[in-house]
Amino acid sequence: MSALFLGVLAIVLLNAYAGVLVVLRARVYGVTLYRPMLLNIGLSFLPLLLAVVFGSGFLLLVPVFDRAADVIGGGGSVAIWVYLVVATAVWLLFFPNSVYLITELNFSHRAETTPVPLWYDIVQTLALTLSGIANAILSLAVVQSMVVLLLDPPDRHIPGASWAFAAAVIGLGAVGVYLGRYLRVNSWDVRHPSSMMRKLSTHLRQRGKALEALGFVLTHALLIGLLYAPLFALGWSALLAGAL
């Protein structure tokens, strides 16, 4: 638990640092505050907040569900799965908002005549992007840990099924980033699935767009996957070592 606390604290500070740099950019150099960046920081941090809240709820409710299983014969296990599926679905809906900050590296906020030095915008945008990647990695790690605990492997190693889950999430996250960047789709637009599918179908029918979308999703998913897999494996090993 202490490792999780330190991880969350470090990432909270990274998010705060990115936000401070955005605000100072306007105050120090006399330019307009770029509010979309502040909004994106909040949206990026939301999946991590949801993962921690849902993960804490999972740990608190498991003993209650286990006692219920003793009374109603297996009902506790069903309740745990229902909770996990619903909580994961809600979290997954907002997960792409974290990875989305990779696309801020296009420096679209920077005008040719801006008085802001390039070095400042590089550090500010890099901090913003790294905060999003960190939010994505830690939030996915929390959720994958719940999956591992639910699978309860006898040797305490990471089950292959949990890796498959993480890979699927990373892939879907990359798809969500593409939809957000090129189709301007938001997480809450899932309320109108038919409209989203029509917009996506129209977009992909344009010449070269399907291949571009495939390349975008693959490269972004591989980047997050290459960062995530060793970090989660190291973190899980550290947690096991601390528990022994």
Summary of the structure (lengths in Angstrom):
residues: 244
radius of gyration: 20.1
end to end distance: 13.7
largest distance: 70.6
contacts: 725
relative contact order: 0.12
helix: 84%
strand: 0%
